[in-house]
């Protein structure tokens, strides 16, 4: 991956690669989750509380990884083995493998796929009767013969084992191959020699078994995962105008009849209600959006917008902001930790930080809250139906009573009583004849 980040922690549509496998395992009904980590334990603390982390002492291959976990496995019953870099495996496929494994009383069941280009994958070698004979690696020259490399059925790295059969055989896997690694497929002949039956089960959708070896693979899988996510939303009644130019993370929720316009990114745990329109050119990260909301060409992070409110264009809602029902945040407005009351308006060209805006208030263009004194943040409180003038600066902490007014161009530093008009600006003074006087002075200087 050419990265300081471990491969399985690379992001795929809002979720680390390994988390895709864990989610699928949980949803398929697996009751105990074990993840094999490296000695440096880069995954420690990053997985769910239901995950047991075990360490593979040295990077000696997939069989070494399973051997490191063997003492944590149950003594009987089916054991599912997934690869942390094979993210698109579905819960249904895992469940199907377990059912086939149990119905046929198998000791080992391998999920396989038929690929047009099997390069880099282990090949599935079948016996004359069509049964599974062995799996040969193909990573380096000498792992497989020329004839075996022509096989298009590949090993996915997804297995179901009988726990007792696996425990009995795993210690016998050696490293007699070109890479000197202990390959997990080498356990299959050992299980067969002990009388266990082997099954190779072909998965209908080979994309579910594709793995990530580099960033090219990751990009290809991102396209596949993104299309799956978008298709699910389309089938759920969401109108995605231009799927190819839309990014939606896997945990995003969108209500029916909402419209996602082109060049929009919905990230993290964003939730959108029904009949809302998001975009074009908008980015929402961990945002909660109500019903019938409009967000136009804006950037929202860790904030909440309630029903029938409108945002943008070109506005930025930062963490902690709440825009209540039917409120308007207009063009080129930035909010940070602000509560905009029901029906209130901040029409354009304003910055509000650490503020409360009462219901029905209307703040003029160029409204600024000076919320930071260099050491601490302070709040500005606008009462209900406040009428803020154009180009007014409110120096926090300051409070404006309901139905109060501020004159354009003011700097407000003191509380404004309800119903009052605050004027905080120098008086205008006109100098008659100023232009002629200046021209005369300039002429005399010559």
Secondary structure, 3 states (H helix, E strand, C coil): CCCCCCHHHCEECCEEHHHHHHHHHHHHCCCCEEEEECCCCCCCCCCCCCEEEEECCCCCCHHHHHHHHHHHCCCCCEEEECCCCCCCCCHHHHHHHHHHHHHCCCCEEEEEEECCCCCCCCEEEECCCCCEEEEECCCCCCCCCHHHHCCCEEEEEEEEEEHHHHHHHHHHCCCCCCCCCCCHHHHHHHHHHCCCCEEEEECCCHHHHCCCCCHHHHHHHHHHHHHHHHHHHHHCCCEECCHHHCEECCCCEECCCCEECCCCEEECCCEECCCCEECCCCEEECCEECCCCEEECCEEECCEECCCCEEECCCEECCCCEECCCCEEEEEEEEEEEEECCCCEEEEEEEEEEEEECCCCEECCCCEEECECCCCECCEEECCCCEECCCCEEECCEEECCCCEECCCCEECCCECCCCEECCCCCCCCCCCHHHHHHHHHHHHC
